[in-house]
Structures are given as structure tokens and as C-alpha cells.
């Protein structure tokens, strides 16, 4: 019997994660912060390679507009993604093919963005070559390629632990043993080695901490992260070289925290980076300075940087809006060098400007004008907005206002996800047609939105609705000891939701 898995785990499904870096609007914002403005297609087409359960694919297809293709060789993933995409009625093509099969097609349409999250480091070299071939053939001029991958130097030490774990599974576990059981046994074996004083863990304390974390993470993630046949931590320069063979240039890191170097790198390191002219060498040196383990990068075909002030126009014209309630925004930022307090004289006016007019979307230029009388400079506004986007408090918006086709598709998808929330808490994001991306909405909040659609009005009515829906599926509420306490806690949450969260979700087009 042919093994179609090619060494990749297919005996356990992947997690239901959502990744904002795959959003076309987020990608354009990040590139705009660097003075790049990719061309805008009238009818954009996007391809996601390795879409997993399809959460990001379905949300972006519903909320962002355009034509979306998804490629994943696991048929179970294709079924799950097809169901999600079908709920919205978005124009999607979900394919159950390997990258080599897709690359071998006689015709590939041009794509404006190709994205792959969690694929490159976990497939064979032949499959990586096929990915490069797809980009070379099918990424349109000016198109963006997003990819995330394990990177050296930060992940080199973990190679030994990963090899130990997979060797244990191969040599000490029976072929028919469930991978979840085999992983637990492998982790227990590694733990015994650590407790036996193995010098590997003594000399690599970061690996000992990683082993400790492995015991706590979702086992679906663990299986796909560490227990595939192929696994590599590739230097950035090698990835950039592979992309260069497809005529792609490095544009920017999709991790905005990498752009705020004072939070990440001490002054001597920043001075050293400033002296390096070559961009690939500079990125490689930066990975050593921060001991980078995982990169999220945008590459562009035909990268063109607009010089000087003109290069800021794309950024100044970008509309942004809040993604969380103003009172929930912490005026602090965390980096590798610690946590720093944010200047209230700058950030409070910026947040207040974003909250004005019922939290409606505003361009960077508009926010600058709104805070001009409060002694906040344009450069301070720009930096503040980038950092707030980095923290997830603010999001770049789509060109549309969310009331057209994207609004209807998002409504249909969200309605289906809210129904699903009565029995499952797997998907904790809903589609926002205003930002063309996903918004974190907890399972309880999704059920609150269901109560609103059922014309419940008071917090106690919301609490009873949630309690009733969960009880229908034999599920307890919030892990509280008694039904009375659970209902009281739900009522408190519903009161906060109605007073603060609902207005935000309405502004985002989620409610």
C-alpha cells in the first residue's frame, strides 16, 4: 500500500489556529511600514499552502474579498476547510493535493499572495523545491509570499531533543500505538534522562525548559511540530537564497516586534546592525543577537521601495481600528529585554482618537490630525500605531467598509461558527469584514452573540441562554461548582460584554 503521507503526521488532526500574518491587509500594512507598496489587483487571487483545519483560509475568504485557493494533501483537512468555506459561500477552491502534485500541473493561475504557515520546516527537501517551483511559476509580479519556519541559531539545540523523541517512538513504540500515547511515553523517557543528570540538558538549560513546556501544550500541535519524518531549522540566508531562485526578495519580517529593536536588542547590537549594509547578512546577524527560533517573513516578487517621504504615503493612507476595548489595552510593551511602560501622553490620545465616533476606522493621517493639538508628533503617532498593531490591540482595515459581499459572507460564516460553539470550543475567532481578517472571540462571547440574535436583552437572559445551550450538549459551565454560581458568573460576564465588548464587535462588523 502506498504511503501518501510522505512522512508527515496524518493520524492526528492539526489545531484550529488562526494566523493574522496570512491576511492580505496585514501583509500590506507590514510592507507599508518599510516603504513598500505592492500593486493592487482588481480581482486578487490568493493561495494558502498547508491550510490545516482551514480556519485562516475560511475567515480570509469570507472577510477579505477576492478569490482564495487552499492546498493541503490531508483529505481530512480538505473536508474540514471545505465545510468552513462553504458556510460563507466565498469563492474558494479547496484542493486535496500535495505541493508536488500541484507544482506538476500544466497550468497554474497567477496569485497575488502565496502563504504557508508551518510547512517549510516540516516537509522534505523535494517538497520545499516544489514550493519554490510554485512561487516561481505562479506568484504574480509584485506578489507577496508569506512563510514561517524554524530557524537557526535559536532552534539548533532543540534538534537533539527532537531526534531523541522521534527515535524513541520509532524504536520503543509499536506501529499501531496511538501517537498521543507514544508521545507521552517519549516525553516521559526524555524527562527520565533529564532527571538522571544528562549533561545535554545541563549544558542546554533552554532545552530543558522546552521539554517542560512540551508536557503542557496541545498534543495535536506537538505531533505536527516534532514528530514528522522531516524537520529542519534552516538559516535565514538559506531560505532567502531558495526564494531568490524564484525571483523573490526579502521584504520584511511579519513579526512587527522585530521592527522595534530597542525592545529586542541592546544598544551595542543595534549599532552593529546599523553598520551592516547587506540586508541578508544584517538579518542573519540579527537572528544571532536575539537567538531567533522562529521567523515569519514576507518575500516579494519585484520588490520596489519608494524613497523618502513618498514611501510613507501607503502607511499614512492605511486605515486602522481597535481590535480590543480601550480599557483592556495595557500601556506596556514586552520585548526580549523586558517590559517597558508606554508614554501615556502619546498612547492615551492615540487610543482615544481610535475610539472616537463609535470606534470607526481611521487612517494614520486622520489620527495624526486628531491628536495634533495634544503635542503628539506624527512620528510618535506612527510608532504608537505600529506598536499597537504589534500587540494585537489595533488592526489594519480592508478597503471596503464591510457592508457589501464581504459583510454578507462574514455574517454567514460567523453565524455557523456561533452555532458550532454550542458544542465545541475549537474555533475562537470570527470574521471581520472591516479589517478583512479574524477577531478573537471566545466561545462564551460567541454564545452571547447567539443570545443577541435570539433577541435576549438582559445579562441574566444572556446567562440563561448560554447555560441552556451548553446543557443541551451535556457540558458544564466554566468549571464552577454549582449551577447557581455558574449562572452568576455568566451574568457578570454578560454584563461586561453588553457594556463594553458588544460595541467593538459591532464596529468590526462581527456582530
Secondary structure, DSSP 8 states (H G I E B T S, - for coil): ---TTTTS--SS-------GGG-HHHHHHHHHTTTB-----TT-EEEEES-TTSHHHHHHHHHT-SEEEEE-S-HHHHHHHHHHHHHHT--EEEE---HHHHHT-S----EEEEEESS-GGGS-HHHHHHHHHHHHHHEEEEEEEEEEEE-TTTTTTHHHHHHHHHHHHHHHS-TTS-HHHHHHHHHHHHHHHHHTT-HHHHH-HHHHHHHHHHTTS-HHHHHHHH-SS------HHHHHHHHHTTTEEEEEES-GGGG-GGGTS-HHHHHHHHT--SHHHHHHHHHHHHT--EEEEEEEET--B--GGGGGHHHHH-EEEESS-GGG--SEEEETTEEEE--HHHHHHHHHHHHHHHH--EEHHHHHHHHGGGT--HHHHHHHHHHHHHHTSEEE--SS-SSSHHHHHHHHHHHHHHHHTTT--S--EEEETTTTEEEE--HHHHHHHHHHHTT--SHHHHHHHHHHHHHHTT--STT-SSHHHHHHHHHHHHHHIIIIIHHHHHHTT--
